[in-house]
């Protein structure tokens, strides 16, 4: 059942809070985490994703998983831990190392009636499957004149981790962005990761589902087996008035860290998690832009050709008169991600940059409230 | 639902052959052993003849239509290779699948797609099998199990594996009580140097998929001779493709691709093998395309002598002679088959010519199976609900 927009807005704010508390707890002590534990059972994001896959495989016998080490190893990030024991080696298929090959096999299986979830052990490895993702996954429904659909979910961890080096730190959302016929979804919390993955599995469209390598141990409450999110909806994380910050994936936490600081200084930013990187939820986006009239985009992909580049263009084109300031993009530097900690940190957006950007765009001191 | 998930005992991703002896016994590469063409029934012989003539006449008509400005872009004709398509595909069942490359018109016809649908597709009309959206290189038919038509060689083979995987899944995992569907992937000598070919050989053998690799070795990949592109197999004068099957634990078979009866026999064995659950086969059919790589290819690199040599082995007169010599068909039978083909080809051109072109409204329709994929517009409606969507004029990004 798809959540209505109103439910989502309030539900999302509740969902953000436990995960956010978990992050702060690590820094400021155990107070917040104890409070969080007193509520319903908290699980980690990898467990939530695993629950989503398990529930959907149980519900629909045509759902299957393919990827490297998804079976006996349980998945590099444990998202399919133990599932092969329940469903067997064919439904949780350990593939050889041949991304283009097994992605194509997933496409063929999807065309003929199965619903494969194809895992890239790291999103970056899917560069090797670009041929199949672009040509076949994205285009086949069209070039076949609507005869075949490709209901695949392509998922895996991407993003900058902890000193994993350039090749394991890639953000493929910007590379896949232009492929016609695919949807791009980025999860960020325990609750939305499970609900979105369930929706992605049920969707008849090919969905590229972005997880983040540093978010798998984030804690929170997941929904139950009927909690299925809307794939095309953004999530309002925090309502505000001064400025809207559009973000996604792990940068949501970086933004919320900055927002905590800004709130202390008297600012009132609105934060929207895009969730759907393609297509954009223009209703939510337009509403926030009109309300705040100032936009910052905080993303982890490169500045050039990134998700923010598209979003910025769309906002300028369609909401120009609603803006008091040009859209500000905070993106990763157009450099390969270095191994050294300091250089890696300098490549991606840090919360202090978000704070500075709000100061720049809203004013050095918080607006006077009537 | 749980009961449907019963697994046949011991079903796992098939283990690769562990003992070398076992591999050799199964995968001994061999030429087709029959020096004499194997026997056919009159019905099968006539069906093969009809199908080859249909393929040839259709393709020759395409050449005419192209030069008359009725079809455009890259058109790759199959003339000369008919024995492979007919020999393999005519014995497939409706629930079996075919995957091809850009040289796919005749594979589609052999599998049962009507000449009308294929020609209309080539003319870019909305009555084409893909509503005019695919074109020459992307023939698809859900009804007849044609999974495409792929422009990038090699990218269709894993798709073929996926269909084979699905068949095995339905039988082994979902417990559906029916035979395995067999998938045949067709591609050329050039494709045999693409990585996906090797990735697919490995997975097909590993998982024992009901999939047949049919290499139509016509010795040329546009202007690149197979001998210049492919390293020789160990101890051989030539780069043999069929021998690569053994490296992956599957039988590799070489067959004269200009003799439809030999192809038929070899394919029969491979199809039965796959149907029994014994896994994939690699068939290398030595054949030749009488025309250039595409209708835009000046075809200057292939020598006149080479072309003449292969033209003399045209599969169609070969079968005709065999049928007459062995009493499988009379001259009158053969003439009536040829007349029927001529009628069909003429009809399909007329149909394609008179068919309407796609309207603007088709532009956005098949991008997504679920049109919610275009997202939500500013006013809260899904974009596909906007009035301009069905007329193809909506702003969708």
Interface residues (C-beta under 8 A of the other chain):
Chain A: X5 X58 X59 X61 X62 X64 X87 X88 X89 X90 X91 X93 X94 X95 X96 X98 X100 X101 X102 X103 X104 X105 X106 X107 X108 X109 X110 X111 X112 X113 X114 X131 X132 X135 X136 X140 X141 X142 X143 X144 X145 X146 X147 X148 X149 X150 X151 X180 X181 X183 X203 X204 X205 X231 X232 X233 X276 X278 X279 X280 X281 X282 X283 X284 X286 X314 X318
Chain B: X1 X2 X4 X5 X7 X11 X12 X13 X97 X99 X128 X129 X130 X131 X132 X133 X134 X138 X140 X141 X142 X147 X148 X149 X150 X151 X152 X155 X157 X158 X159 X160 X161 X162 X163 X164 X165 X166 X167 X168 X169 X170 X172 X173 X174 X195 X196 X199 X200 X202 X203 X206 X207 X365 X366 X367 X368 X369 X370 X372 X373 X374 X375 X376 X377 X378 X379 X380 X382 X383 X396 X397
